Amino acid sequence: MKPEYLRPRGVKRPQGFSQGVRVGDYIFVSGQLAWNKRGVVADKGNFRAQLERVYDNIDGVLSLAGASMKDIVKVTNYLTDPRFYADHREIRSRVFPKDPPASTLLFVSGLAFPEALVEVEAIAYVGRNKKVFNPPGVVRPPGYSQAVRAGDLLFVAGQVAFGKDGKIVGPGDAGAQIRTALSNVESALKLAGSSTGHVIKTNHFLTSPVYLPTLRTLRPKYFSHEPASTLVNVPALAFPELLEETEVIAAVSSRPRFLSVPNTVKPPGFSHAVRIGDLVFTSGIVARNRTGRVVGKGDVRVQIENIFTNMRRVLALAGAGLRDIIKVNMYLTSPTYVSAWREVRDRHLGKRTPPPASTTVAIASLAAPEFLAEMEVVAVVPSK
């Protein structure tokens, strides 16, 4: 599959990444901010206006690939303030009135541009075999679906500790909430004719690092085959009582290959990457050497350089390289690290013309307090 890089004409956008990439029937849209045609974040201080503009920008990127908003199967929403949640839910429900995509919503510490209040990234699908799944008799907030099949991939929305009645289970109890969230993942997969054994990628979002040991204890009971995984700590989730959220991608029919760099110490329970067809989804990669020790403590540039070194090794297992990356997600523990990220990113990926799609957000912390950055990517294996 040869990627098609999407860069709108007649409008300015920040350098260093493409606005979207189409590969086969999938379209990966970079995190969109409220950029105007001059490439400036508009509507400062006005969340509703910014979100409307964000959706317009996503629609504009999709149109370059012959797609539209109705083709979106997964969105991830990054908001900078919990007070924006009600407005976001209202506008999202209006933008996706029928068969909405799977969705995950996170509150973050900051975005790549300080005046931005919201960022939304999307995955669209323009092929056949698309189906939306929502369990009957289960109460959930409006505006998104619990799971969406898109060809050979199944996207499950971020699952939290909602009971069937829509009420939060286990307030203040991380174990109860994580079990409920993972059971909801299991239920969504079952509804779509799948199971946790078909999961290829998990993303876990915690509101405190103290919940990590509980997650690591419970996770193998649901994912014994070690899918690729990313874990970050965020300031808050959609409701203040929520402590954890899990989203997953599952394979529908193809047999995935789970890949880990040999002779490398890593925490148990996940693989470094998974290849399904010609697509490669990596785990979140951090600055760790082969013995498992943190590299570059206190120095974000050194850490990001090491992340690229590690990412190169991971992609090589699948027959790919940095040049084959089509989508990058970078999680930074401080907005002040954005300039360092851009500098190192452009050194490794800026020589490519055009560069991959990209999303950058600042979060609360990572799996260990010494980690300052974490990067996950999607790549496409080049044809021989």
Beta strands, then each sheet from edge to edge (+ up, - down):
strand 1: 4-6
strand 2: 20-23
strand 3: 26-32
strand 4: 72-79
strand 5: 102-107
strand 6: 110-111
strand 7: 118-125
strand 8: 130-133
strand 9: 147-150
strand 10: 153-159
strand 11: 199-206
strand 12: 228-233
strand 13: 244-251
strand 14: 257-259
strand 15: 273-276
strand 16: 279-282
strand 17: 325-332
strand 18: 357-362
strand 19: 373-380
sheet 1: 1+ 2- 3+ 7- 4+ 5+
sheet 2: 6+ 18- 17- 19+ 16- 15+ 14-
sheet 3: 8+ 9- 10+ 13- 11+ 12+
end
